[in-house]
Amino acid sequence: MANKEAKLGVKFFGVIVFFALVVFLSLLVVADVTTVLWSPINHTYYNSSEGMNWFYNISINFSDAAYYQNNITQINVTLPINFTFTANSNGTSVNSTLLATGISPIFSLTNISSTLSYLNISQVLSWSNFTHFVTNDTVAWLNNSAFWFNANATTAGWYNVTVSVMNSTGAAYITKWYNLSLRVNDTDAPVVAVPVGNISGATTTDGVTSGGNYSGNLTLNLSFKDDTPAQMIFSITNATTAMGRSINYSGTLNGGFYDTIVNFNESTFVEGLYNITVWLNDSSSLLNKTVIFKNIRVDKKAPVVFNANISVASAGTTNGIRSGGNYSQTVVFNTTAWDANSSVVIWINVTNASNGKQNATYAATQEGGNKNGGHVVTINTTSLLDGIYNISVMANDTAGNNNYSYVSAAKITTIIIDNTAPSITLTRSSSSTKTSLVISASITDKPSNVSGQCTQSFGSHGLMSGSGTSQTFTGSELTCGTSYTIPIRCVDYAGNVGTASITAATDACGTSDSGSSSSSSGGGASTTTWTSTFVADSTELSAQGSVTKSLGGKNRVRLKVSGETHYVGVTSVSGSSATVEVSSTPQTAALNIGETKKFDLASDGYYDLSVTLNSITNGKADITMKAISEKVVVATAPTTTTTEPETTAPPVQTSPSTESGSSVGWIIAIIVIVALIVVGILVAKKKRYF
């Protein structure tokens, strides 16, 4: 009997050793294996690692009086969502134990392998035996059961594994749940990056960039990826000196997007260039150190706008704007600014002086590539309404420091913008005479007003007087009864030009002008009052070749012949003829249509002018005037000789002289001719009747 029991003990010990070897070899097959032990009482936990196929072994030692005989028919293990079960890796010590003992105090060995089942449904691993038991505290080899499987956790962190035990044999409490705390270690180092664009979750989109200029609170925008971040440190070092500082991120780290604020206005930061290195450490002591921001310029001082160099220009020039000046079209504004560390941006505000309304803002352009040099703004004033304006200056650097010292107190004041030309109204004055014209000029211009005196282009016989809005033109040494065109030009203080002209005539000549000379029909004093005079004496008549004009009664043309002023007028017009008067010394001639008359204007024996009557239409004579130079031919008149009687003796009757006889002969000849004509007429009549 003792030998039999000894043999049985040896067999039992061999089974135990065999089972231990199987478990040990299975652990060697899986890389990085960690055994997780758990009991419903102690709730112990162990670590695993992310991204690895890990072996999990759960040992259950169950004792609970509330359960019927502590008989457990089903064990369920619920895995977290990030865990992936490895197919066919499940197992339990229950089957091996029953088969090894060969006895079953509660259920038979024959059906244990077929009735103990495993399910993997929706991350739930289930071992069950509803015919017999999975574990039982009254049976030694069922009181400490092991259940194992392989799973892969993709993300590091803390997880809860839920284990439920079920008694389906009628216990008061059918199911109980227990949580197993599981730590999955992080095997990947943190990844830190600077987001590009507007990243979801950012509280600001104007974060720091390398090479930027900044002042005040500086916002660092970062994104990083890590499952178990523990600490983030910003190491700020001066790019040119040994100065440095570290700032710990005080917020909660859980991966994703982060903003942190660094106040560069603190006394610890001097102006200059800085680099910012980001350190991120996770709970597994994995560290990422990356230089994210380089050459960040810290600038705490506002730019300086130089008072002396703000757009001061001499009056009348266009290279600047001065207070009280008048401007139109395009003008240039100059200023100079300086900043210790950053580039300067200049803005020009143009504000209406009457209502304080800002009308326009212009950005100045840097001159010569010097950030601290001159800045210039070209302003097209046509975009502004005419009026009075003030100009203020504001400057800011690229670090965000502003200089608004000239915003509330304008630097350039009461400048006048005027893009409207002066309006000129011309009126013939009643003080005009036969030889002068007086024209009143009324000028309207706002807001700049007329600059000085207007000008006239009438020539040496014209003169302007007065200034401002009321001025006068006087034309002298003019011809009576003559129309003249007078152009006037006015300029306002802003440079706008207005022009106007008027056509007006001197007073009629009347009978005050007289004179006499010989002419083709005799000379005499002119009694004609001319109603219209047409000017054609800008050049010599000989240079023009000819001048043709249609003239009604009392109309005339002014000509220049041999350097002298002369007139050709029509005094009257009949059906087929017209009477022409040529002066300055009046000469008259009656012309039929197609007839030409010649006139000696200088009384030097030469004809200087010819006048031809071309036609008469609607009471107007169409005449052509030409300059000529032809000698005057004078016709010789016939002479008669008489003999005085002698006083010494009485007359003696003698026969007719030859001259008397000749006269008698002429008389006889005439009588004969008349007689022949009479006879011819009579004969002709007689033949008509026959």
Order of alpha helices (4+ residues) and beta strands (2+ residues): alpha-beta-beta-beta-beta-beta-beta-alpha-alpha-beta-beta-beta-beta-beta-beta-beta-beta-beta-beta-beta-beta-beta-beta-beta-beta-beta-beta-beta-beta-beta-beta-beta-beta-beta-beta-beta-beta-beta-beta-beta-beta-alpha-beta-beta-beta-beta-beta-beta-beta-beta-alpha
